[in-house]
Structure formats: structure tokens, C-alpha cells
Amino acid sequence: MDKSRMCVVTGPLPEKVNGADIVHITNLLNLLLQIFPELYLISLNFPKKRLNNNKIKLISSNSPYHNNMILRIITFILMQIKVSYEIIRIQKKVDVLLFSIGAVELFLPILTSKLFKKKVFVMHPGKGVIPTFVKTEYNNKIFGNFYIKSALVLEKLSYSLSDQIIVHNHDLQKYTKNQNIYNKIVYGSRFYIDSDTFNIKTDLNSRRFSVSYIGKFTEIKGAMNFVSAIPIIEHSNKNVEFFVCGDGTQKDIVVNKLNNLDFKEKIQISEWIDHNRLPECLNKIKILVIPSKTEVGPQILLEAMACGTIVLSTKVGIVEHTIKDGENGFLLENNSPECIAQNILRIINDPQLDEVSRNARRLVEENYSLTVVSKLYKEIIAGK
């Protein structure tokens, strides 16, 4: 790689940042350190104690969250100014800027970067991710539609200024009908797996829990859809044990519903687990359900597949071009409780699960190693 220097910009993190957010960012930074000798990171609310690498120079400050939409809009504008200022401050020290996780709406910082003649890459969040997220988060709120329209306008403006748009799906035509934007699109999934850490340690048939959900307890992740599927599954198969792990805005609802089931002794509920314990956890699970409404990845899809865990997922993010139904995982047509239950029962009775498990592991090893993904990013940044 040449002597170019990169700054990675993310959107503001939640004030109570969770482990998944940190993992996504640190994984991306580790990927880029395979290409650049050092990095700048502009990420508001990023906890400094979670970044122990002297090759990464963190620029962070607090960005408060407000329930009041007017205050939220004001904070959003101030945040754009703050990030733009930081870019101006370091503009002589960087040549390339990557607007990555949650940063696609940062039009003013992107404009600032272009005014200083920097090369700008923007990571596409995924088709329909922003509208789905906003509709879910701001349902029945007076400014919900305004927020969606504003976000989509800023997104298009960001793409128009960028040099290249990095997407996570091979189907490039699904992202836009605008030819000028389409010409900038390049495939570059940022997701990779350390297959030595995430590996098969326990044979599939020796694993305790038949079915699991691991993730945020939120509407957009489909947590309650999974919980509502549990009684349907148990009614048809009394031998199934469940593992439910996570945290989020629906935590109390999830826990209360599970604790009120007549067969709660068949369900283990866990708090959010540290990422370094995830391989051990996945090796206790036969089937992982991902019932999300929308995703960019998800990362846990590949982590589970690397551990030989059978994945049942909605067709979100990278899932549709990663999973071939019945070959290396299984697909949901929708995330209704009935659909989830029907497919769980289908999988439990599938005699080829060991082969599906091996195929899943093989796909991750061949396509999602750090070596493979870093080579792809080197080519993108070099303009090949």
C-alpha cells in the first residue's frame, strides 16, 4: 500500500454503548490496519477505555441523546458541525476518509472532506435499512416521516459527493436506479471472522440448547417475534430447550413473557455476554434464529456459521447471498412467530444437519477470513 493516511468516521454511538457496537467498529479498524500503518477515528460517544491500540488516534466527545425530536434535530446539526471541525483540524494529516458505520447521513463532514480534496468512501448501510429503522424507532411520532425524508435526502447527497460507495451485497443493481450513483458502487463486505477463535468445538448433536436467540431485545431485531414462536414450537415438540440472550428496550417484556410460560424450566435467559465468550456460547446451540426486520450484516450470522451452528434467518443484509436454504443454513420468508416456528420444526426434523453445519463452516473459511477481506479492501482503496 502507498503512504496514504486514513480517517474513519462513524455516526454517533448510543450514550449507553453496547458490546456489539464496539465489536463492529474495532473489527473494521483491525481490517483497515492491514492496509494502513495508522488510523484516525472520529466516533462520538466512543469509550476511550475500549480502544487500546497506539496505531489508532481517537477523536471523540459526548453527543447526547434526546427523546424530544426538536432537540434531536438540533443535536444532529451540532454533531455535523463538530465532526466537520475535527476533519478540518486533521486535514493535513489524512488523505482518505471512510464514512462507515452510521455515518452515511453526515453530509456536512463529507462536503468538508471534498472541499479539502480528500478521497471519500461511504459505506452503504443496506437497501431499506434507514427507512425501516426510522419507521420502527419513531412509529406514531409526529416527526417520523420528516426524519425519514430528511435522512434519505442526506444519504443521496452523501453518495453524490463520494468517490466510491461500498456495499455489502453482490447484487449491486438493487441499491439505486441513479446511474451516476451506480457507477460509484463497489462490493466490499467489511465482515470477517477469526475462524481459529470461532470454530467447531462441540459436535452438533452434543449441544444442549436446540434453539436460540442472541442479540438486542428490540422491535427491529424481531426479539418478541422469536419469543412468541416459542410456545408454538414447544406445543409440537416437547424436547426442545431454548436459550435467549441479550439486552435492549424490550428486555422487561421479553423476560416477563418467558417467565410466565408453563414450561419456563426449558428456557435459559442470559444477560448480554462478552464477545470473547460468544464462541463458547455458540457451541452450546444447535439452531440460532435471526428474525430481524433489517440488518447491515449481521456479524453473528458468520460467527455462528463458523462454529457450525445452524442459522435460520430472515433475508436481510448479507444473509440472502450467504445462505442457501437447506445447504448451509435456512431462510425465513418473514419474521412472524408462525413462520419462525414452522421453520424450526422443519429444521429439527432435517436429517442432513451435520452436512449443513460443515458447509456453513467451509463457506466462512473460504470467503470471510481477514486475509480475503483485507485483500478486497486493498483493491477498493487502490481503485482497482
Summary of the structure (lengths in Angstrom):
residues: 384
radius of gyration: 21.2
end to end distance: 12.4
largest distance: 64.7
contacts: 1258
relative contact order: 0.11
helix: 43%
strand: 16%
